[in-house]
Amino acid sequence: CSEAIFSSEPLTIENARDSNWAAHPCAVKFKINTYIGTTLHVGGQDFGSLFFSSTKISGRIFSKSDVEFMKLLAEWIGHEVTRHEFEISLEKTRDFAVAATKAKSEFLANMSHEIRTPMNAVINLTRLLLEKNHDVEQKEILETVQESGDLLLKIIDDILDFSKVEFGQLDIEKTGVNQTDANSVW
């Protein structure tokens, strides 16, 4: 096989017993008498060899068609191996992207929850403060804090909903619409 890899053309041996190949270690060890082999290229690099061998002597000489067939077969196999490696690479990339999306969604959900808890405290404490008597300026400041807190809480809920959509965990509820309510909107 290594001899075929280093050869620029397919290597053919019709009768190893009666040739210089008789003493080759593979011919001796595996008792190979007939051989045709060529280099297998994958992704533009030598990948290995493609060969057919037999312990029997074929009794015929390999033709140009045999040699061309080996070249075409090796080229086709090389393309198939390259395609298979590309598919594996795509699967790994897809798996990585799915894992990254899942991690991002989990992060967004956790962060939304972690931010929502103190934000609720700010909003509720502001509501309590608004129940007390304050001058106009203090009341306006507290109302601004409450409105800002409510807005931030809505943004946090939207982020959480977005992460649920990406993660496939958002439940959609179907409800009816009262015709009078629908008309009042428009």
Buried (B, 14 or more C-beta within 10 A) or exposed (E): BEBBBEBEEBBBBBBBEEEEBEEBEBBEEEEBBBBBBBBBBBEEEEBBBBBEBEEEBBEEEBEEEBBEBBBEBBBEBBEEBBEEEEEEEEEEEEEEEEEEEEEEBEEBBEBBEEBBEEBEEBBEBBEEBBEEEBEEEEBEEBEEBBEBBEEBBEEBEEBBBBBBEBBEEEEEEEEEEEEEEEEEEE
